[in-house]
Amino acid sequence: MSKAIFYHAGCPVCVAAEQNVAAALDPQRYNVEVVHLGEAKTRVAEAEQAGVKSVPALVLDGQPYHINFGAGIDALK
Amino acid sequence: MSKAIFYHAGCPVCVAAEQNVAAALDPQRYNVEVVHLGEAKTRVAEAEQAGVKSVPALVLDGQPYHINFGAGIDALK
């Protein structure tokens, strides 16, 4: 089982990406964790270390994939 | 079965997104078509109509999701 983390900030762009891209991942292969960085500010550093520069972003096997653009990560600190 | 189209241009950013994000979609629910816009220039207009502004991009159920940034679509015309 691979780990997928979907970082977002509750914005409309984030919600659309969560409901479509994150929800489209294969549940047989991916364990998807959804993290709202506006509510879990302690995890902003973790997202940055994974290379996340904006939300929404999906980190798959440690690699960051930014999906469209909702907000820069600096706005969430 | 939903339709997913992954548009790319063969760039390293595109290949990474294809091998990770596009390949992570649930094959039980999504039929994924991979389109290389550099080789299939006739499909650039179709991608633009779906709202694709850069590659790599994934169009899920008609909605465009740009994944990181490889190249702007204008560079593929």
Backbone of each chain as ProteinMPNN parsed JSONL, in Angstrom:
{"seq_chain_A": "MSKAIFYHAGCPVCVAAEQNVAAALDPQRYNVEVVHLGEAKTRVAEAEQAGVKSVPALVLDGQPYHINFGAGIDALK", "coords_chain_A": {"N_chain_A": [[0.863, -1.195, 0.0], [0.663, 2.145, -0.949], [1.491, 5.435, 0.206], [-0.472, 8.328, 0.118], [-0.729, 11.768, 0.344], [-2.971, 14.336, 0.582], [-2.813, 17.682, 0.483], [-4.483, 20.58, 1.491], [-6.413, 23.673, 1.652], [-8.993, 24.184, 2.101], [-10.115, 25.792, 0.152], [-12.102, 26.687, -2.804], [-10.849, 25.697, -5.181], [-9.294, 23.769, -4.035], [-11.199, 21.996, -2.939], [-12.488, 21.037, -5.223], [-10.372, 19.659, -6.432], [-9.883, 17.749, -4.496], [-12.268, 16.281, -4.461], [-12.25, 15.25, -6.981], [-9.567, 14.557, -8.17], [-8.053, 13.464, -5.917], [-9.949, 11.685, -4.966], [-10.086, 9.967, -7.067], [-8.017, 8.242, -7.008], [-6.564, 4.963, -6.898], [-7.992, 2.879, -4.604], [-7.092, 0.409, -3.903], [-4.416, 0.5, -4.026], [-3.525, 2.869, -2.906], [-3.344, 4.616, 0.13], [-5.047, 7.19, 1.172], [-4.486, 10.215, 2.752], [-6.064, 13.092, 3.959], [-5.191, 16.377, 4.453], [-5.874, 19.347, 6.016], [-4.349, 22.242, 5.791], [-4.857, 24.726, 6.841], [-6.137, 24.224, 9.181], [-4.473, 22.459, 10.414], [-1.887, 23.59, 11.183], [0.548, 22.88, 12.169], [1.482, 21.021, 10.465], [2.421, 22.232, 8.219], [5.17, 22.579, 7.895], [6.018, 19.982, 7.402], [4.764, 19.517, 4.945], [6.109, 21.387, 3.385], [8.688, 20.338, 3.492], [8.313, 18.131, 1.92], [8.26, 19.32, -0.457], [6.096, 20.82, -1.201], [4.653, 23.67, -2.551], [2.39, 25.086, -3.019], [-1.176, 24.923, -2.494], [-4.065, 23.219, -3.842], [-2.25, 20.146, -3.233], [-0.786, 17.033, -4.022], [0.918, 14.514, -2.47], [2.684, 11.912, -3.536], [4.121, 8.92, -2.798], [6.146, 10.393, -1.629], [6.734, 12.375, -3.495], [5.957, 15.648, -4.68], [2.956, 16.819, -6.184], [1.552, 19.452, -7.605], [-1.693, 20.63, -7.934], [-3.51, 22.414, -10.108], [-4.057, 25.779, -8.856], [-4.524, 26.998, -5.711], [-3.771, 28.358, -3.306], [-0.737, 29.883, -2.151], [1.821, 28.288, -0.212], [2.989, 29.915, 1.679], [0.98, 31.603, 2.49], [-0.341, 30.19, 4.343], [0.947, 30.034, 6.687]], "CA_chain_A": [[0.0, 0.0, 0.0], [1.451, 3.375, -0.977], [0.93, 6.542, 0.966], [-0.767, 9.556, -0.622], [-1.232, 12.817, 1.24], [-3.562, 15.452, -0.157], [-2.772, 18.891, 1.301], [-5.363, 21.616, 0.965], [-6.704, 24.752, 2.59], [-10.442, 24.413, 2.131], [-10.553, 26.717, -0.897], [-12.88, 26.019, -3.86], [-9.957, 24.932, -6.063], [-8.875, 22.594, -3.249], [-12.323, 21.072, -2.795], [-12.678, 20.393, -6.531], [-9.275, 18.702, -6.634], [-10.058, 16.637, -3.553], [-13.412, 15.459, -4.865], [-11.998, 14.618, -8.264], [-8.276, 13.869, -8.316], [-7.727, 12.611, -4.763], [-10.958, 10.623, -4.883], [-9.957, 9.069, -8.217], [-6.879, 7.325, -6.82], [-6.92, 3.557, -6.712], [-7.995, 2.549, -3.177], [-6.389, -0.862, -3.688], [-2.965, 0.742, -3.979], [-3.173, 4.083, -2.17], [-3.986, 4.998, 1.372], [-5.05, 8.647, 1.011], [-4.741, 11.044, 3.927], [-6.393, 14.462, 3.578], [-4.716, 17.293, 5.499], [-6.275, 20.755, 5.849], [-3.226, 22.97, 6.394], [-5.351, 25.875, 7.602], [-6.528, 23.722, 10.505], [-3.35, 21.704, 10.984], [-0.726, 24.418, 10.832], [1.787, 22.2, 12.572], [1.94, 20.14, 9.383], [2.907, 23.028, 7.086], [6.601, 22.296, 7.736], [6.111, 18.645, 6.79], [4.403, 19.673, 3.535], [7.219, 22.102, 2.738], [9.816, 19.408, 3.351], [8.004, 17.238, 0.799], [8.369, 20.112, -1.687], [4.825, 21.475, -1.518], [4.795, 25.121, -2.629], [1.04, 25.644, -3.051], [-2.242, 23.926, -2.354], [-3.967, 21.831, -3.411], [-1.116, 19.349, -3.694], [-0.854, 15.621, -3.697], [2.256, 13.941, -2.329], [2.606, 10.469, -3.823], [5.42, 8.281, -2.573], [7.123, 11.417, -1.278], [6.92, 13.38, -4.546], [4.84, 16.593, -4.689], [2.269, 17.156, -7.431], [0.657, 20.588, -7.374], [-2.855, 20.482, -8.811], [-4.025, 23.772, -10.283], [-3.481, 26.657, -7.839], [-5.502, 27.588, -4.794], [-3.061, 29.323, -2.453], [0.667, 29.585, -1.892], [1.969, 27.755, 1.148], [3.344, 31.002, 2.592], [-0.258, 32.201, 2.994], [-0.921, 29.284, 5.351], [1.809, 29.993, 7.891]], "C_chain_A": [[0.896, 1.241, 0.0], [0.711, 4.468, -0.231], [0.711, 7.742, 0.054], [-1.283, 10.571, 0.392], [-1.729, 13.968, 0.381], [-3.607, 16.65, 0.782], [-3.679, 19.943, 0.68], [-5.615, 22.678, 2.033], [-8.19, 25.104, 2.57], [-10.986, 25.328, 1.051], [-11.34, 25.97, -1.978], [-12.021, 25.182, -4.808], [-9.525, 23.642, -5.364], [-9.976, 21.547, -3.187], [-12.563, 20.314, -4.097], [-11.605, 19.332, -6.754], [-9.423, 17.5, -5.711], [-11.145, 15.691, -4.045], [-13.184, 14.743, -6.177], [-10.684, 13.852, -8.3], [-7.979, 12.933, -7.136], [-8.69, 11.434, -4.678], [-10.84, 9.612, -6.015], [-8.815, 8.067, -8.058], [-7.379, 5.916, -6.507], [-6.852, 3.187, -5.221], [-7.314, 1.22, -2.868], [-4.89, -0.641, -3.499], [-2.57, 1.927, -3.12], [-4.025, 4.299, -0.933], [-3.917, 6.524, 1.383], [-5.393, 9.357, 2.314], [-5.005, 12.475, 3.45], [-6.034, 15.389, 4.738], [-5.105, 18.734, 5.16], [-5.22, 21.6, 6.557], [-3.664, 24.222, 7.146], [-5.72, 25.473, 9.023], [-5.4, 22.979, 11.193], [-2.052, 22.415, 10.632], [0.596, 23.764, 11.21], [2.32, 21.299, 11.461], [2.423, 20.895, 8.148], [4.381, 22.709, 6.822], [6.82, 20.96, 7.035], [5.805, 18.729, 5.288], [5.541, 20.353, 2.777], [8.415, 21.177, 2.516], [9.587, 18.439, 2.198], [8.049, 17.99, -0.533], [7.093, 20.827, -2.081], [5.003, 22.996, -1.457], [3.445, 25.821, -2.672], [0.045, 24.519, -2.807], [-3.305, 24.22, -3.405], [-2.75, 21.111, -3.999], [-1.289, 17.92, -3.205], [0.583, 15.127, -3.593], [2.097, 12.429, -2.462], [3.995, 9.876, -3.677], [6.499, 9.342, -2.345], [7.338, 12.502, -2.312], [5.714, 14.313, -4.612], [4.278, 16.842, -6.095], [1.262, 18.251, -7.111], [-0.466, 20.504, -8.4], [-3.566, 21.826, -8.922], [-3.418, 24.672, -9.199], [-4.584, 27.275, -6.994], [-4.873, 28.678, -3.961], [-1.611, 28.899, -2.299], [0.819, 29.114, -0.455], [2.341, 28.851, 2.15], [2.102, 31.651, 3.203], [-0.873, 31.379, 4.122], [-0.122, 29.245, 6.641], [1.252, 30.898, 8.984]], "O_chain_A": [[1.781, 1.374, 0.846], [-0.508, 4.433, -0.063], [1.608, 8.127, -0.697], [-2.164, 10.268, 1.196], [-0.991, 14.506, -0.444], [-4.349, 16.643, 1.765], [-3.638, 20.166, -0.53], [-5.108, 22.598, 3.152], [-8.585, 26.197, 2.976], [-12.183, 25.617, 1.027], [-11.254, 24.745, -2.061], [-12.416, 24.082, -5.196], [-9.405, 22.585, -5.982], [-9.721, 20.355, -3.362], [-12.809, 19.107, -4.088], [-11.904, 18.231, -7.216], [-9.124, 16.369, -6.097], [-10.976, 14.472, -4.05], [-13.842, 13.744, -6.466], [-10.683, 12.63, -8.445], [-7.691, 11.752, -7.333], [-8.287, 10.316, -4.353], [-11.417, 8.527, -5.944], [-8.663, 7.155, -8.871], [-8.452, 5.717, -5.939], [-5.767, 3.184, -4.639], [-6.995, 0.935, -1.714], [-4.19, -1.461, -2.906], [-1.435, 2.009, -2.651], [-5.25, 4.179, -0.958], [-2.843, 7.092, 1.582], [-6.451, 9.13, 2.902], [-4.254, 13.006, 2.631], [-6.509, 15.212, 5.86], [-4.699, 19.264, 4.125], [-5.2, 21.667, 7.786], [-2.928, 24.726, 7.994], [-5.627, 26.276, 9.952], [-5.373, 22.88, 12.42], [-1.228, 21.899, 9.877], [1.638, 24.07, 10.63], [3.47, 20.863, 11.507], [2.792, 20.281, 7.146], [4.796, 22.583, 5.67], [7.699, 20.828, 6.182], [6.48, 18.107, 4.468], [5.892, 19.947, 1.67], [9.07, 21.233, 1.475], [10.539, 17.978, 1.569], [7.9, 17.392, -1.599], [7.007, 21.384, -3.175], [5.444, 23.54, -0.444], [3.358, 27.017, -2.392], [0.373, 23.336, -2.899], [-3.439, 25.369, -3.826], [-2.289, 21.42, -5.098], [-1.851, 17.65, -2.144], [1.373, 15.302, -4.52], [1.474, 11.767, -1.632], [4.932, 10.29, -4.359], [7.628, 9.2, -2.814], [8.056, 13.466, -2.044], [4.574, 13.848, -4.604], [5.022, 17.046, -7.054], [0.257, 18.017, -6.44], [-0.216, 20.328, -9.592], [-4.15, 22.315, -7.955], [-2.354, 24.348, -8.671], [-5.457, 27.98, -7.499], [-5.379, 29.799, -3.911], [-1.293, 27.71, -2.315], [0.038, 29.495, 0.417], [2.043, 28.729, 3.339], [2.163, 32.187, 4.309], [-1.816, 31.822, 4.778], [-0.464, 28.518, 7.574], [1.837, 30.994, 10.063]]}, "seq_chain_B": "MSKAIFYHAGCPVCVAAEQNVAAALDPQRYNVEVVHLGEAKTRVAEAEQAGVKSVPALVLDGQPYHINFGAGIDALK", "coords_chain_B": {"N_chain_B": [[-17.983, 3.769, -16.097], [-15.603, 6.267, -15.984], [-14.159, 8.889, -17.944], [-10.785, 9.684, -18.369], [-8.343, 11.926, -19.4], [-4.998, 12.237, -20.032], [-2.928, 14.766, -20.751], [0.13, 15.511, -22.269], [3.605, 16.421, -22.977], [5.834, 14.979, -23.302], [7.898, 15.878, -21.71], [10.232, 15.929, -18.882], [8.864, 16.6, -16.467], [6.32, 15.964, -17.239], [6.498, 13.191, -17.704], [7.036, 12.206, -15.155], [4.652, 12.894, -13.85], [2.867, 11.373, -15.311], [3.707, 8.752, -14.776], [3.232, 8.637, -12.097], [0.876, 10.175, -11.015], [-1.179, 9.839, -13.082], [-0.993, 7.094, -13.396], [-1.84, 6.261, -10.951], [-4.521, 6.378, -10.786], [-7.752, 4.938, -10.232], [-8.255, 1.973, -11.83], [-10.613, 0.637, -11.992], [-12.57, 2.478, -12.144], [-11.786, 4.502, -13.87], [-11.05, 5.145, -17.245], [-8.168, 5.622, -18.711], [-6.745, 7.766, -21.003], [-3.798, 8.51, -22.726], [-2.356, 11.324, -24.067], [-0.024, 12.631, -26.221], [0.743, 15.759, -26.82], [2.657, 16.959, -28.386], [3.072, 15.199, -30.415], [0.547, 14.728, -31.343], [-0.718, 17.064, -32.595], [-3.101, 17.91, -33.593], [-4.874, 17.609, -31.589], [-4.564, 19.614, -29.791], [-6.374, 21.733, -29.807], [-8.681, 20.558, -28.796], [-7.812, 19.991, -26.189], [-7.438, 22.589, -25.256], [-10.07, 23.492, -25.333], [-11.108, 22.052, -23.257], [-10.062, 23.426, -21.236], [-7.391, 23.263, -20.68], [-4.309, 24.675, -19.925], [-1.663, 24.331, -19.621], [0.86, 21.744, -19.736], [2.029, 18.949, -17.764], [-1.394, 17.808, -17.795], [-4.455, 16.711, -16.406], [-7.52, 15.666, -17.48], [-10.449, 15.202, -15.992], [-13.557, 13.819, -16.124], [-14.217, 15.931, -17.796], [-13.19, 18.177, -16.526], [-10.357, 20.302, -16.086], [-7.209, 19.524, -14.64], [-4.298, 20.832, -13.756], [-1.064, 19.63, -13.433], [1.667, 20.246, -11.603], [4.165, 21.985, -13.546], [5.042, 21.808, -16.858], [5.129, 22.705, -19.549], [3.749, 25.5, -21.31], [0.627, 25.577, -23.051], [0.625, 27.039, -25.362], [3.157, 26.765, -26.366], [3.041, 24.431, -27.703], [1.788, 24.601, -30.061]], "CA_chain_B": [[-16.564, 4.077, -16.322], [-15.383, 7.67, -16.32], [-13.083, 9.129, -18.898], [-9.691, 10.549, -17.927], [-7.36, 12.137, -20.464], [-3.762, 12.83, -19.535], [-2.233, 15.464, -21.833], [1.519, 15.799, -21.924], [4.443, 16.779, -24.121], [7.055, 14.188, -23.247], [8.919, 16.513, -20.873], [10.476, 15.174, -17.636], [7.775, 16.851, -15.512], [5.18, 15.202, -17.747], [6.718, 11.751, -17.513], [6.877, 11.927, -13.722], [3.225, 12.974, -13.523], [2.193, 10.237, -15.934], [4.057, 7.509, -14.08], [2.758, 8.65, -10.72], [-0.527, 10.566, -10.829], [-2.089, 9.166, -14.016], [-0.947, 5.652, -13.132], [-2.419, 5.983, -9.63], [-5.988, 6.419, -10.852], [-8.432, 3.662, -10.046], [-8.61, 1.389, -13.128], [-11.994, 0.129, -11.939], [-13.488, 3.585, -12.383], [-11.316, 5.423, -14.909], [-10.43, 4.704, -18.476], [-7.187, 6.7, -18.899], [-6.117, 7.911, -22.321], [-2.62, 9.362, -22.639], [-2.2, 12.037, -25.333], [1.201, 13.415, -26.35], [0.333, 16.876, -27.682], [3.719, 17.275, -29.336], [2.922, 14.263, -31.535], [-0.84, 14.791, -31.816], [-1.015, 18.503, -32.551], [-4.514, 18.136, -33.924], [-5.685, 17.522, -30.376], [-4.311, 20.775, -28.93], [-7.614, 22.514, -29.714], [-9.56, 19.807, -27.884], [-7.304, 20.204, -24.833], [-7.744, 23.979, -24.902], [-11.509, 23.603, -25.076], [-11.353, 21.467, -21.934], [-9.51, 24.35, -20.244], [-5.981, 22.981, -20.418], [-3.452, 25.825, -20.217], [-0.275, 23.86, -19.595], [1.0, 20.294, -19.535], [1.013, 17.916, -17.857], [-2.718, 18.086, -17.256], [-5.364, 15.574, -16.391], [-8.912, 16.093, -17.601], [-11.306, 14.191, -15.366], [-14.965, 14.168, -16.296], [-14.308, 17.223, -18.464], [-12.57, 19.271, -15.759], [-8.903, 20.247, -16.194], [-6.358, 19.62, -13.449], [-2.912, 20.994, -14.166], [-0.214, 18.972, -12.44], [2.963, 20.916, -11.706], [4.223, 22.747, -14.795], [6.073, 21.366, -17.779], [5.155, 23.658, -20.661], [2.474, 26.136, -21.611], [0.04, 24.958, -24.244], [0.992, 27.845, -26.53], [4.432, 26.261, -26.885], [2.807, 23.167, -28.405], [1.011, 24.848, -31.291]], "C_chain_B": [[-16.437, 5.551, -16.702], [-14.179, 7.786, -17.236], [-12.043, 10.064, -18.272], [-8.732, 10.694, -19.096], [-6.157, 12.844, -19.861], [-3.031, 13.431, -20.729], [-0.809, 15.772, -21.392], [2.309, 16.15, -23.182], [5.786, 16.057, -24.056], [8.163, 14.754, -22.38], [9.11, 15.716, -19.567], [9.371, 15.368, -16.592], [6.537, 16.042, -15.912], [5.308, 13.714, -17.461], [6.525, 11.374, -16.053], [5.4, 11.923, -13.339], [2.467, 11.793, -14.12], [2.439, 8.964, -15.134], [3.528, 7.471, -12.66], [1.271, 8.967, -10.626], [-1.47, 9.803, -11.771], [-2.145, 7.665, -13.735], [-1.6, 5.277, -11.806], [-3.943, 5.982, -9.651], [-6.566, 5.005, -10.773], [-8.872, 3.08, -11.39], [-10.026, 0.798, -13.168], [-12.982, 1.222, -12.33], [-13.09, 4.479, -13.542], [-10.646, 4.722, -16.072], [-9.474, 5.835, -18.85], [-6.582, 6.673, -20.3], [-4.943, 8.872, -22.17], [-2.386, 9.993, -24.01], [-0.937, 12.903, -25.3], [0.901, 14.543, -27.337], [1.406, 17.309, -28.667], [3.592, 16.403, -30.588], [1.52, 14.319, -32.139], [-1.319, 16.237, -31.744], [-2.465, 18.814, -32.878], [-5.391, 18.104, -32.686], [-5.448, 18.673, -29.41], [-5.604, 21.576, -28.726], [-8.601, 21.871, -28.738], [-9.123, 20.03, -26.424], [-7.636, 21.618, -24.357], [-9.217, 24.155, -24.566], [-11.865, 23.038, -23.707], [-10.775, 22.354, -20.833], [-8.05, 24.121, -19.911], [-5.118, 24.158, -20.856], [-1.975, 25.449, -20.215], [-0.292, 22.349, -19.453], [2.084, 20.051, -18.494], [-0.316, 18.346, -17.243], [-3.578, 16.837, -17.376], [-6.77, 16.143, -16.501], [-9.776, 14.936, -17.096], [-12.745, 14.636, -15.488], [-15.108, 15.574, -16.868], [-13.676, 18.393, -17.742], [-11.052, 19.159, -15.821], [-8.18, 20.385, -14.842], [-4.919, 19.666, -13.926], [-2.03, 20.446, -13.058], [1.204, 19.499, -12.599], [2.989, 21.682, -13.037], [5.376, 22.252, -15.654], [6.248, 22.369, -18.903], [3.77, 24.267, -20.845], [1.924, 25.572, -22.91], [0.378, 25.756, -25.508], [2.294, 27.359, -27.169], [4.248, 25.003, -27.72], [2.07, 23.343, -29.729], [1.902, 24.881, -32.526]], "O_chain_B": [[-17.091, 6.017, -17.635], [-13.315, 6.911, -17.291], [-12.389, 11.106, -17.715], [-8.349, 9.701, -19.716], [-6.282, 13.91, -19.258], [-2.57, 12.708, -21.612], [-0.579, 16.236, -20.275], [1.773, 16.175, -24.29], [6.757, 16.48, -24.684], [9.251, 14.182, -22.314], [8.247, 14.922, -19.194], [8.984, 14.418, -15.911], [5.812, 15.515, -15.068], [4.354, 13.063, -17.033], [5.922, 10.345, -15.746], [4.948, 11.053, -12.594], [1.533, 11.275, -13.507], [1.516, 8.201, -14.851], [3.389, 6.396, -12.076], [0.485, 8.12, -10.202], [-2.441, 9.194, -11.32], [-3.205, 7.045, -13.824], [-1.882, 4.104, -11.564], [-4.583, 5.631, -8.66], [-5.945, 4.028, -11.191], [-9.768, 3.63, -12.031], [-10.56, 0.502, -14.236], [-14.088, 0.937, -12.788], [-13.938, 5.142, -14.138], [-9.804, 3.839, -15.906], [-9.923, 6.903, -19.267], [-5.985, 5.68, -20.718], [-5.079, 9.929, -21.554], [-2.234, 9.282, -25.003], [-0.801, 13.791, -24.459], [0.815, 14.313, -28.543], [1.105, 17.954, -29.671], [3.96, 16.822, -31.686], [1.331, 13.995, -33.311], [-2.195, 16.587, -30.953], [-2.992, 19.856, -32.487], [-6.544, 18.533, -32.736], [-6.047, 18.718, -28.336], [-5.892, 22.038, -27.622], [-9.266, 22.556, -27.961], [-9.957, 20.232, -25.542], [-8.055, 21.824, -23.218], [-9.569, 24.876, -23.632], [-12.814, 23.495, -23.07], [-10.964, 22.083, -19.647], [-7.524, 24.714, -18.968], [-5.179, 24.591, -22.007], [-1.141, 26.178, -20.753], [-1.308, 21.75, -19.102], [2.984, 20.879, -18.354], [-0.357, 19.138, -16.301], [-3.445, 16.037, -18.302], [-7.165, 16.999, -15.709], [-9.823, 13.858, -17.687], [-13.113, 15.709, -15.011], [-16.005, 16.322, -16.478], [-13.627, 19.497, -18.284], [-10.5, 18.074, -15.637], [-8.507, 21.247, -14.026], [-4.384, 18.679, -14.432], [-2.226, 20.761, -11.884], [1.865, 19.234, -13.603], [1.932, 21.991, -13.588], [6.534, 22.273, -15.237], [7.356, 22.828, -19.181], [2.754, 23.629, -20.571], [2.687, 25.138, -23.773], [0.409, 25.196, -26.603], [2.502, 27.526, -28.37], [5.188, 24.551, -28.374], [1.767, 22.373, -30.424], [1.41, 25.077, -33.638]]}, "name": "protein", "num_of_chains": 2, "seq": "MSKAIFYHAGCPVCVAAEQNVAAALDPQRYNVEVVHLGEAKTRVAEAEQAGVKSVPALVLDGQPYHINFGAGIDALKMSKAIFYHAGCPVCVAAEQNVAAALDPQRYNVEVVHLGEAKTRVAEAEQAGVKSVPALVLDGQPYHINFGAGIDALK"}
